[in-house]
Amino acid sequence: VLQKVHTVLLCTLDTTAILANCILLYAIFTRTPASLRSYAILLLNNAFMDICSASASALAIARLIYLRDGPSQLYVYVGPCSLIGEGFCHMCHTAHTYFVSHSTVILLHSFCFRLYILREALVDIRIPTSKTTALISIALYAPSIVVMVSLKLNAGHANVIDYRFVIALTYLVLLSPSAMIMIFLVRRKLLGEIRKMIMMQLSVWDLFFEALTYQLLLPVGQALACTTWLLSVADVWSGEASERLVMTFGSFFALGSPLINLTFLPPYRRMIDGGRRGAKTEG
């Protein structure tokens, strides 16, 4: 029963995430004003990453089993990747883990970008170009790529005391709380800058700030996944349910991010609101 529930839940989450991100991509390409083109690079990067993450998760539908005799861990795949082979399944799971962890880095980058732009409104600072924003986004992939390669090399019956696995695992476990602490600090500074603005500008920036604030909750999914895994390793909470929740928690990020952007960012929210009004008119 748990196997069916796990499969249906992951497929539903991942399919909905892919659809939501495709809608966001359409909104970015068709509704982004010139003043937001640099920031749109971050949104494009995030949407692309979320689509890849959700696709990899849907292909793998993985379950993580911790084996205390090793100590090692075993990955069980029941998704379509099993029709191709074990190596492809490991690649899908590694890609999913990589993109979920990197989402926190992109979220921190988004907060820093908005803070920089707000300071530009008060101080004579040049807004980063789309090219500069894209180059920074690409450079930020480097640490996570190292972790992805390490995880891929140690996939399967991974020995959890192998130094390569320990380094990769430490990065994954500490990334979310470390990034969230930094995001809180940047968020506090960002809120202070918003309060300095005139009322006409304030209403628009409040929406951006609100979107980023809700996105701040997204890394909690990864933190819960890491916590569930640690509880299983420590034999505090072990069993089939905890082994499946590790993978399920990681799939919420790819769905939550586009929904928040479509709901709170004015250019994209107007597209959704316009579609609703059109449907009501036709009805």
N, C-alpha and C positions, 0 to 999 in steps of 0.2 A: 504494500500500500504506500509506504513512504517513498519507494522508488517512483511510482506513478505521480504522486503529489510533487515530488522534487522535479521531475521532468516537465510536468505541465507548468509549474510555477516559473522555472527558469526560462522555458520557451516563451511564456507569456510576457515576462519581464523583458527579455532580450528582443523579442519581436516588436513590442510596443516602443522600446527604446530606439530601435532602428527607425521606425516610422516617425517618431517625434523628432529625431535628429535630421531626418530628410526634410521634414516640414521646416525646421529651423534653417537648414541650408538654403531652401527656396526663399525664405524670408530674408536671409542675409544677402543673397544675390539680387533680390528684386526690391527690397525696402530699406536698405541701409543708406542713410544720408551721407553726403560728402564729409561732414564733420566727424563721422564715426568710422571712417574707413580703416584707420589704424587699429581701432579697437575690434573691428570686425575680423581682423586677422586672428586675434585671440579666439573669437567665437568660432571661426572656421576650423582652427586647430583643435579646439575642444570638441566640436561636433564630429570631425573626422575621427578623432581618437575614440569618442564614445561609440561610433558606428563600428569601428574595428573591434573594440572591447566586447560589445554586445554580440557581434557576429562570431567572434572566437569562442565566447561562452556558450552560445547556442550550438555551435559545432561540436564542442567537447562534452557539455553536460557532465561535469566531473564530480567525483566524490573523493575526498581525501581520507585515507585510512592510516592512522599512526600505529606502527608496529614496534612494540617495546623490546622485542628480542634483538633488534638491530643495534642500537635503535635506528629505525628508518621509517619511511612513509611510502605508502602505495597509492597510486592514482588509479581510480576505476572510471573508465569512460563509457557512457552509454549513448552518446550523441552520434550524429552522422559521421564524425571523424573516424569512428571505429571501422567503417567500411573501407577506408583508405589504408590505415595502418597506425601502429602505436606511435611511430615517430611524428606523424602529422598531428595526432592527438596531443602529444607533449608540446608541440609547437603552438597549437591553439590555446592550451592552458597557460603556457608561458606568456603568450601575447596578451591574453586577458589579464593576467596578474600584472604585467608590465604597464598596460594602459591604465588600469585602475589606480596603481600607485602613482603614475605620472600625472593623473588628474589633479592631485593635491598640489603638485608643483605649478600646474597651469593656473589653478585657483589663486595661489599666492602671487603669481605674475599678474593676474587680472587686478587684484587689489592694489599692487604697487603701481600698475599702469594708471589706474583711475586716480590715485593719489598724486602721481606726477602731473597728470592733466589738470587736476584741480589747482595745483600750485602754479601751473602755467597761467591760469585765469587771474592769479593774484600777483605773480612775479613774472618777470620777462624771461620765460623759459620756452624754448622751441619744442613744439609737439613732435614726438617721434614719427617718422614717416612709416608707411606701410612696409617698406623694405627693411627698415631697421627693426621693426616689431617682428617681422618674419624671421630675421636672422637670430634675434634673441630667443625666439620660440624654438628654433631648430637647435641652438646651442644648449638649451635646457634639457634636451633629450639625452645628452651624453651620459650622465650618471645612471639613468634608468636603463639605458642600453647595456651598460656593463652588467647590471643586475640581471637583465633578461638573458644575456648570454650565459651567465653563471648558473641561473636556474635551469636553462635548457640543458647544460652539460651535466647537471645533477638531477635530472628528472627521473621518473620511475621509482626504483627502490632507493631513494635518496637517503644517504647516511646523514642523520641530523647533526652529528658531531664533526663532520668533515668541514675544514676551515672555509672552503669555498661556499658551502651551503650556509654556514654560520654568518659569513659576511653578507651574503645576499639576504638572508632572513633578517638580520639586524637592520639592514637598510629598510626593508618592507615594514618591520614592526615599529621602528622609530620615526619613519618618514611622516606619517599622519599626525602624531602628537606634536612633533617638532614644527611641522609646517603650520599646524593650527595655532600654536603659540605665537609664531611670527605673524600669522594672519590677524590674530586678535590685536597685536600691537599696531599693525598697519591700519586695521579697521578703526582703532581709537584715534589715530592721527587723521584718518580720512574723515571721520565724523567731525573732528575739530575744524577741518578746512571747509566742510560743507556749511557749518554754522556761520562762517564768515561771509557767505554769499548773500546777494540780494534775494528778495522773495521770489521774483520771477524765475531766476535760475534755480532757486532752492527746490521748487516742486519737481523739476526734471531730475536733478541730481539725487533727490530723495528716492526716486524710483530705482536709479542705478544702485544706490547704496542698499536699498531693500533687497534687490536681486542678489547682490553679493553677500548680504547677510544670510539670506536663506541658503545660498550655495555653501556657506560656511558649515552647514549641517551635513553636507554630502560626505566629507571624509569620515564621518562617524561610522558609516557602513564598513569602510575598510578597517577602522579601529575595532569594530565589533568582530569582524572576521578574524583579525589577529588575536583578539582576546579569546575567542572561541577555540582557536587552534591551541593557544597556550594552556587553556583549561584542560583540553584533551591530553596534551603532552604531560601535564602535571597530574593527570588522572583525577582531577577535581570533577570534571563533567565529561565523560566519554560515552560513546555509543553512536549509533547510526544517525540520530538526529543532529548531534553536534558536528559530525563529519560532513553532513550535507549543508548545514547552515554556513560553514566556512565559505563555500562557494556562492551561496545565495546572497549573503550580505554584500559581496563584492559587485553584484549586478545592479544594485540600486542607483549607483552614481550615474551610470550611462542614461538612465531614465529621468532622474531628477533634474539634471543640469539643463536639458533643452526645455523641459516644462517650465522651469523657473524663468529662463530667458524669454520664452514666448509669452509668459504671463506679465512680467514686470518691465521689460525694455519697451519704451513707448512705440518705436517704429514697427516692431513685430507684434505688439499687442493690438495695434490698430488694424493690422492685417487679419488677425483672428476675430476681432470685434466686427470688422467689416463683413467677414464671411458669415458670422452669426446673424447680422442684420439682414444680409441678402437672403439667407435661408428663411428667415421669418417673413420677409416681404413676399417671397414666392409662395409661402404657405398661406 
